[in-house]
Amino acid sequence: MKADGEQYSQVMKARAFDIEANRMVCLLNLIDAIELGVFPLDRVELTNLGNSRKIVTVIDITKTMLGENEVGIFKEVAEKLLLKEGKKVRVRPVEKPESLGFIKRKLEGETLSESEIKAIVRDIGDNKLSEVEVAAFVVGVYIHGYNLEETAAMTKALTEDGKQLKLEKGPVLDKHCIGGTNGRTTMVVVPIIAAAGYYIPKTSSRSITSAAGTADVMEVLANVCLPLSDIKKITEKVGGVIAWGGALDLAPVDDEIIRVEHPFSLDPVGQIIASVMAKKASVGSKYVVVDLPVGPNVKIKTRDKAEGMAKKIIQVGKKLGIKVE
């Protein structure tokens, strides 16, 4: 163990677990945790001493699964660090992120600035916030909502945090359905737009609540697991493509927020709008049609709520330079 500023770090041996934790987490022996001064849900920075790759993870603690000077590594962390069993890892405690204060302010009903929202998104993307902390943010947004400026700020932050598709041809069009029905308009709309001489790089989801999502249906006809470079090439050549958006790293923090929302079916209107518009901005869309199904068995229950959401989507689109109908 050695001093590192005012904190300590310790070199440990990696113990690889063939388990997908679905989050960036590592496991420490209780004695090592005490020496490092960390507790469950605290954060440590892991550095692979073989290649200098670093990542911040949340920690769990065990008395029996690890020996002293061992750090338990799950599949997601091993892949990020390119780390194998038995290799040396430096473990260093890190401070709680400033964004926790911003999350607390949202829980108290305060309005967040663009820089504060950007900090929250950045820390989610950098794995500096635990699931509990992300859930607290989601609850704050669910209870108090976003105003227009916050919604636009969240949209921009989500877009900038991920990869972006840059087509050399245009104009780029897109469509989106808020969901809740089993319609498959994408399968019809994309070829029509492409045939009309426009460009539509359509990213779609797999099934969430229905028997099959648009990406699942399209996969019966063609491969939908395409890298961003292939989506660009195909769209520029034939005008359109339908691809699964889950592996493209477009607004990836949005996917993490959705994962936290899902167990309680929390769908804050502002976050839905930011989610939709971030995905559209990420592929360079300039003209977007949004379908808002209304009814007792879909996300939007009344026409008044649909009209209110439509106005907000159009307003956010204007701030992003996207025309929305």
C-alpha positions in Angstrom: 0.0 0.0 0.0 1.3 3.5 -0.8 0.3 7.1 -0.4 -1.4 8.7 -3.4 -2.0 12.3 -2.5 -4.1 12.0 0.6 -5.5 8.6 -0.4 -4.0 5.2 -0.5 -3.8 2.7 -3.4 -3.1 -1.0 -3.3 -1.8 -3.4 -5.9 -3.9 -6.6 -6.0 -4.3 -9.8 -8.0 -7.3 -10.0 -10.3 -9.8 -12.9 -9.7 -12.0 -13.2 -12.8 -15.6 -14.2 -12.3 -17.5 -15.5 -15.4 -20.5 -13.5 -14.4 -22.3 -10.6 -16.1 -23.1 -8.1 -13.3 -24.9 -5.7 -15.8 -23.0 -2.8 -14.2 -19.4 -1.8 -13.5 -18.7 -3.4 -10.1 -15.8 -5.1 -8.4 -15.5 -7.2 -5.3 -13.1 -6.6 -2.4 -12.1 -8.7 0.6 -13.4 -7.1 3.9 -9.9 -6.6 5.3 -8.6 -4.9 2.1 -11.7 -2.7 2.1 -11.0 -1.6 5.7 -7.4 -0.8 4.9 -8.5 1.2 1.9 -11.2 3.0 3.9 -14.1 2.1 1.6 -17.6 0.7 2.1 -20.2 -1.0 -0.1 -21.3 1.3 -2.9 -18.2 3.4 -2.6 -16.0 3.9 -5.7 -12.6 2.8 -6.6 -10.4 3.3 -9.7 -9.0 0.1 -11.1 -5.9 0.3 -13.3 -4.6 -2.7 -15.3 -0.9 -2.4 -14.7 -0.2 -4.4 -17.9 -1.7 -1.8 -20.2 -2.6 1.2 -18.0 -6.3 1.0 -18.8 -8.4 2.6 -16.1 -12.1 2.4 -15.0 -14.1 3.6 -12.0 -16.3 0.9 -10.4 -18.7 0.6 -7.5 -17.6 -1.9 -4.9 -19.2 -4.8 -3.1 -17.5 -6.5 -0.1 -17.0 -10.2 0.8 -15.6 -12.1 3.7 -15.3 -15.4 2.0 -15.2 -15.2 -1.8 -11.7 -13.6 -2.0 -8.5 -13.7 -0.2 -6.5 -10.7 1.0 -4.9 -8.6 -1.8 -7.4 -10.0 -4.4 -9.9 -8.0 -6.4 -12.9 -9.7 -7.9 -13.5 -8.7 -11.5 -16.8 -9.4 -13.4 -17.1 -9.7 -17.1 -18.0 -6.1 -17.9 -15.0 -4.8 -16.0 -12.6 -7.4 -17.4 -13.6 -6.5 -21.0 -13.1 -2.8 -20.4 -9.7 -3.3 -18.8 -8.6 -6.1 -21.1 -7.8 -7.9 -17.9 -7.2 -11.6 -17.3 -7.1 -13.8 -14.3 -4.1 -13.3 -12.0 -2.9 -10.0 -13.5 -1.9 -7.1 -11.3 -4.4 -4.3 -10.7 -4.0 -1.0 -8.8 -7.0 -0.2 -6.6 -7.4 3.4 -5.6 -10.4 4.9 -3.7 -12.0 7.9 -5.4 -14.1 10.7 -4.0 -17.9 10.8 -4.4 -18.7 12.8 -7.5 -20.0 16.4 -7.3 -23.1 15.3 -9.3 -24.5 13.7 -6.2 -25.3 17.1 -4.9 -27.1 18.0 -8.1 -29.2 14.8 -7.8 -30.1 15.8 -4.3 -31.2 19.2 -5.5 -33.5 17.6 -8.1 -35.0 15.4 -5.4 -35.8 18.6 -3.6 -37.6 20.0 -6.6 -34.9 22.5 -7.8 -34.2 23.3 -11.4 -30.8 22.1 -12.7 -28.5 24.1 -15.0 -27.1 22.7 -18.3 -23.7 22.2 -16.7 -25.2 20.3 -13.8 -27.2 18.0 -16.1 -24.1 17.4 -18.2 -22.2 16.4 -15.1 -24.8 13.9 -14.1 -24.8 12.3 -17.6 -21.0 12.3 -17.7 -20.8 10.6 -14.3 -23.4 7.9 -15.3 -21.3 7.3 -18.4 -18.1 7.1 -16.5 -19.6 4.6 -13.9 -19.1 7.1 -11.1 -22.8 6.7 -9.9 -24.2 3.6 -8.5 -27.6 2.1 -9.5 -29.1 3.5 -6.3 -27.9 7.0 -7.1 -29.1 6.8 -10.7 -32.4 5.6 -9.4 -32.6 8.6 -7.1 -32.1 10.9 -10.0 -34.8 9.1 -12.0 -37.2 9.5 -9.0 -36.4 13.2 -8.7 -37.2 13.7 -12.4 -40.4 11.5 -12.1 -41.7 13.6 -9.2 -40.7 17.1 -10.2 -40.2 16.8 -14.0 -38.0 18.9 -16.3 -38.8 22.3 -17.6 -38.0 23.0 -21.3 -34.4 24.1 -20.7 -33.7 21.1 -18.6 -35.2 18.8 -21.3 -33.1 20.4 -24.0 -30.0 20.2 -21.8 -30.5 16.5 -21.1 -31.0 15.8 -24.8 -27.8 17.6 -25.7 -25.8 15.9 -22.9 -27.1 12.4 -23.9 -26.2 13.1 -27.6 -22.7 14.4 -26.9 -21.8 11.5 -24.5 -22.2 8.9 -27.2 -21.1 8.2 -30.8 -22.7 10.2 -33.6 -23.4 9.3 -37.2 -22.2 11.8 -39.8 -23.7 11.3 -43.2 -22.2 13.1 -46.2 -25.6 13.1 -47.9 -28.9 14.6 -46.9 -31.4 15.6 -45.9 -31.7 13.0 -43.1 -35.2 12.1 -42.0 -36.5 9.9 -39.2 -39.6 8.7 -37.4 -40.4 7.5 -33.9 -43.3 6.0 -32.1 -43.5 6.5 -28.3 -44.8 2.9 -28.1 -47.4 0.8 -26.6 -48.9 -0.6 -29.8 -47.8 -3.5 -32.0 -47.8 -1.5 -35.2 -44.8 -1.9 -37.6 -44.9 1.4 -39.5 -41.1 1.5 -39.7 -41.0 -1.4 -42.1 -43.2 0.6 -44.5 -42.0 4.2 -43.9 -38.2 3.6 -44.3 -38.4 2.2 -47.9 -40.9 4.9 -48.9 -38.6 7.7 -47.6 -35.5 6.1 -49.3 -37.4 5.7 -52.6 -38.4 9.4 -52.5 -34.7 10.3 -52.5 -34.2 11.1 -48.9 -32.0 9.4 -46.2 -33.2 7.5 -43.1 -30.7 5.6 -41.0 -33.4 4.1 -38.7 -32.3 2.6 -35.4 -34.9 0.4 -33.8 -35.3 -1.6 -30.6 -35.8 -5.2 -29.8 -38.9 -6.4 -27.9 -39.5 -4.7 -24.5 -43.2 -5.3 -23.8 -44.5 -6.9 -27.0 -43.7 -10.3 -28.6 -41.2 -8.7 -31.0 -39.7 -5.3 -31.5 -39.1 -3.7 -34.9 -35.5 -4.9 -34.9 -36.7 -8.5 -34.2 -39.1 -8.3 -37.1 -36.5 -6.9 -39.5 -34.0 -9.5 -38.5 -36.3 -12.1 -40.2 -35.4 -10.5 -43.5 -31.9 -9.1 -42.9 -29.0 -8.7 -40.4 -29.8 -5.8 -38.0 -26.6 -6.0 -35.9 -24.6 -3.5 -37.9 -21.7 -1.3 -36.9 -22.1 2.4 -37.3 -19.7 2.4 -40.3 -22.0 -0.1 -42.2 -25.1 2.0 -41.4 -23.4 5.0 -42.9 -22.3 3.1 -46.0 -25.7 1.5 -46.6 -27.7 4.6 -46.0 -25.5 6.7 -48.4 -25.8 4.0 -51.0 -29.5 3.1 -51.0 -31.1 5.8 -48.9 -32.1 3.8 -45.8 -31.4 1.1 -43.3 -33.1 -0.5 -40.3 -30.7 -1.6 -37.6 -30.8 -2.6 -34.0 -29.7 0.4 -31.9 -28.7 -1.5 -28.8 -25.1 -2.0 -29.9 -24.3 1.3 -31.5 -23.3 3.3 -28.5 -25.7 6.1 -29.5 -26.6 8.0 -26.4 -25.5 5.1 -24.2 -26.3 6.8 -20.9 -29.9 6.9 -22.0 -29.9 3.1 -22.2 -28.6 3.0 -18.6 -31.3 5.4 -17.4 -34.0 3.3 -19.1 -32.7 0.2 -17.5 -33.1 1.8 -14.1 -36.6 3.1 -14.9 -37.9 -0.2 -16.2 -38.6 -2.2 -13.0 -41.1 0.4 -11.8 -42.2 1.5 -15.3 -41.2 5.1 -14.5 -41.5 7.2 -17.7 -41.0 10.9 -16.8 -42.2 12.9 -19.8 -39.1 15.1 -20.0 -36.9 12.0 -19.9 -38.9 10.3 -22.6 -38.6 13.4 -24.8 -34.8 13.7 -24.2 -34.4 10.0 -24.9 -36.2 10.2 -28.2 -34.6 13.4 -29.4 -31.1 12.3 -28.4 -31.3 9.2 -30.5 -32.5 11.3 -33.5 -29.8 13.9 -33.0 -27.2 11.2 -32.8 -27.9 10.0 -36.3 -28.0 13.6 -37.7 -31.8 13.8 -38.3 -33.1 17.2 -39.4 -36.8 16.3 -40.0 -38.6 13.9 -37.6 -42.2 12.6 -37.4 -43.2 11.4 -33.9 -46.2 9.1 -33.4 -47.9 9.5 -30.0 -50.5 6.6 -29.6 -53.2 7.5 -27.1 -55.4 5.0 -25.1 -55.9 3.2 -21.8 -53.4 0.5 -22.7 -50.5 2.6 -24.0 -48.0 5.0 -22.3 -50.1 8.2 -23.0 -53.6 7.8 -21.6 -55.3 11.0 -22.7 -55.4 13.3 -25.8 -54.6 16.3 -23.6 -51.4 14.7 -22.4 -50.4 13.7 -25.9 -50.9 17.3 -27.1 -48.9 18.6 -24.2 -46.0 16.2 -25.0 -46.2 17.0 -28.7 -45.7 20.7 -28.0 -42.7 20.0 -25.8 -41.1 17.7 -28.4 -41.5 20.4 -31.1 -40.0 23.0 -28.8 -37.0 20.8 -27.9 -36.5 20.0 -31.6 -36.3 23.8 -32.4 -33.5 24.1 -29.8 -31.6 21.3 -31.5 -32.2 22.5 -35.1 -34.6 19.6 -35.8 -38.0 20.2 -37.4 -40.6 17.9 -35.7 -44.1 17.1 -36.7 
